[in-house]
Amino acid sequence: MKTKSRRLNIGSMKQRVEVQSYSVVADGLGGNTRTWSTLSSVWANITPINGSESLEVGGLKSKTKFKILTRYKLNLGSDSFINPLMRIVYDGKNYNIQYAVNKGEEGAITEMVAIAE
């Protein structure tokens, strides 16, 4: 019996995204620099979930949450699972991952919730 996540139309994954990992590298001056390295380039489906605005120092800030679906098996090298120290980059926009789950626990689809910078 097919479940809901297995019936997902893979053809709906039309956005080519990069999965990037965060690391800290010594800058040679006694400090550290944050760097992002691309682990994989995959097909995804990015859908907005909700948004909010808040008044912060410097003016009005908006945040939009997105649901990002990819195939479960991503070739990420030693970082075999999506985690909050990773981000998705699509069309020049960074999506900071809040969490990722194995949708339906079937090993077919990874569902992530991310906030756009």
N, C-alpha and C positions, 0 to 999 in steps of 0.2 A: 504494500500500500504506500503510495506516495504521500508525503506530508507537504505542508504548505511551503517550507523552504526549498524543497526539491523541485517544486513546480515553478520556482522563480525563473522567469525568462532571461537566460544569460544574455540574449540580444539586447536587453535593456541596459546593460553595462557598456555605455558608449563613451565614457570619459576616461582618457588615458591619464593616470595619475602616477606620481612618484611616492614611494614610501621611504621616508627619511628617518635616520636615527640620530639622536643627540649624543654628543660626547664632549668631554672637556680635554683640551690640549694645552700644554704649557706654552706660553707665549715667548719664552726666552728671556723675559725681564723679571722673573719671579712670580708672575701672575698666571692666570689661566684664561683661555678664550673658549667660548662656546662655539662648536662647529656642528654642522649638519652634514651627514653623508648619505647619499642615495643607496638604498639597499636593493630596491627593485622597482620596476615600472610595470604596472598592472592595469587591467580594465576595471572600472568601478561605475557605480550608480550613485550620484550625489543628489540628495533631496533635502531641502530646508525643512526643519521641524518647527522651530519657533524662534522668536527674537525678543530682545528687550533693549531698553535704553536706560541709561543712568547718568546723573549729573556728577562728574568727577572733576578733579583739578584739570584745568585746561579746556573744559567744556563738556558737551554732551557726548557720551560714548555709547555706541551700539554694539550689541553682541548677537550673533545669529548662530543657532545650533543647527547642525546638519546630521543626517543619517547617511552613512557611507557603506555601501554593500560591495564586497569583493568576493572572489572565490576563496574558499577556506585555505587551500594549499597555496601559499605564496612562497616564492623562492627568496627567503630573507637571509640565507646563510646561517651564521651562528645565532642570530637573533630570530629564532624560529616562530615566535609568537608576537603579535601586535601588542604593544604596551603603551602607557602614557608618556614614555620618554621618546615616542615617535610622533611624527606628523605626516600628514598627507599634503602634497603640493599639487595644485591643479590650476592651470591658466594664470600663473603668477600669484595665486592666493594660497596662504598657509592655513591649514586646518589642524589645530592642536587636538589630539585625540584625548578624550576624557576616559573612555573605556571601550573595550572590544569584547564581543561574545561570539561563541560558536552558535549561530542561529539554529535553533531546533536540536542542538547537540548531535547533529548528524555528520559533521565534517564536510559540509558542502558549501556553506556561505559564512563569511565573517561579517558581522554587523558592527559598525563603529558609530559612536556618537562623538562629534568633534565640534569645536567652536572656531569660527573663522576669525583670523586676526584682522 
